[in-house]
Amino acid sequence: MARFVIVLPLAPLAAGDEFTVADWPLHVTLVEPFQADPATVDVDGLVAVIGAVAAAAKAVRASAGEAAMFGRRRDVPVTLVQDGGELDALRIRTLAALREAGIDVSGARDDFRPHVTRKRHAHLPPGDRVEFGTVALIDMRPAAGAHHRSVIASWRLGATSAEPRHHR
């Protein structure tokens, strides 16, 4: 079964972009990893669902807040992201659209706290202002293998067309 994640990257990602797990670009995870059964919703259907949500959304302006530690052992350094509630609203709309399409997103956390994980190659310094202007659908199990990720499609938030930049 296919496994995906939906993110709001700090720098736009394009369909076909690939990266290793260690080199994830900085992002806020909008919807945690979920599985999609191709018998229920194929990739094109998933792209259509997310594209419709993206077309109805606006870019989100936010600022980098305080540093925190996430993860089961509180060993993952992150920077919290502060906004006026738009990120949470976008998450709720995206989860609702996925549920409507028959995708099980029961693994989504109730305690959503937008954040950007610090990476060895980059981080979001507290106080920085950011704008999330794109949303991207990421393949968590691409042909390249378990240590890679691939961008299936990306959309500009609020674009007049729901047409994604789509990679097959």
N, C-alpha and C positions, 0 to 999 in steps of 0.2 A: 504494500500500500504506500502511496506517495505521502511524503511528509513536508510540510511547508511552515514558514513563519512570515509574518507581515511586519515590516519595519518602516520607520520614518528616518531616513538617513540624513546626517548633517550636510553631506555633499551628495548631490544627485547620483543615483546609480542608474545604469542603463541596462536594458535587456541584453543578456549575453555576457554581462560582466561576471567574472568568477574570482574567488578569493579563497584562501585557506581559512580554517577555523581560527587559527592564531592571528590572522590578519583581517578579521572582520572590520569593515569601515565603521566609524563612530555612528551610532544610531540610537533611537528609542525604539524598543520593541512594542509595537501596537497590539499584536496578537501573538501570544506564545506559540511555540511549535504545536501543530495539529496535523492529524492525518485526514486524508480525503480518499475515499474509496472511488476509484474511477467508474464503478458501476452506478454510483449515486451522482457524482459531479466530476466531470473530467476537467482537465486543465483549462480548456477554453471556457467552460462554465464558470470556473473559479475566477478566471481573468475577467469575465463579464460582471460577476458579482462585485469584485473589488473595484473595478473600473467605474461602476455606477456610484459606489460610495465616494470614491475619489472625486468624481465630477461634481458631486453635491457639496463637497467640503471646501473650505478655504485654507490657505496657508496659515500655519500657527506660529505666532511670535511668542517666544519664551525667553527665559534667562536661566543661566546655570546657577544652581543654588549651592547648598553645602555638600561637602563630601560625606559619604556614608559607606558602610560595609554591608554587602548583600551576600546571599548564598547560605546554604545550610549551616556552614561553619563560620559564617560572617567573615569570609576571607576574600571576597571579591570587591575590590574598590570601585566605587561609582561616584558620579556627580548627579545629584538630584536635579530635576528640571522643573522649574516653576512657570506656570502659565495661569490664565484666567479660567481654567476648566475646559478649554477647547480640546485638549488631548484626551481627557476622560470621555467627553461627549463623542469624539471621533471613534474612540475604542468601542463605546457602547453601540454606536450605529454599525460599525464593522462587524462586531460579534452578532448582532441581531440579523444582519444580512446573511452572514454565513449560516446561522441556525435556520433561517428561512429556506436556504438552499439545500438543507439536509445534512450539513456538516456538523459533526460533533465537536463542539468547542468547550465541553464540560471541564476540560483541564485549565481553562482560563482562570487566573487568580482573581479573587474578589478584592484583594487589597492592592490594586494597581497603583504603583508609585513610579511615574515616569522618571527615567534615569538613563544616563549614558555610562556604560562600563569603561573604566580606564583600561587602555591597551598599552602594550609596551612601546608601540609606535606613535601613540597620540592619546590625548585626553581633552576633556572640556573643562577649562579652568573656571572655578566659581566666579560669578559676576559677569561672564561673557553673555552677550545677547545673541540669540540664534533664531533662525526661521526654518521651520520644517515646511518645505514647499513641495515635496514629493513623497509618495508612498511606493514601496516596492514589495513584490511577492518573491520570496526566496525559496528555492528548492533545497531542502536539507539533505536530500539523497541523490545528488547528481551522478551522472555516469563517471565523473572523475574520481569518485570514491568518498569514503566516510570523512575524510579530513578536508573536504572541499564544500563550497556553497556556490550556487549559481543563481543569478537574477533571471527570473522567468519573464517578468514584466514590471514596468514602472509607469507611474502616472504623475503628472503635475496636479496638485490639489486645486480644484476649482477650474480646471481647464474646460473650455466650452465643449470640447469633444471628449467622450469617454474612451476614445481609441487609445490603447496603451502602446508603448514601445514594447513590443512583444517578441520574445525569442522562443523558437521551437527547437 
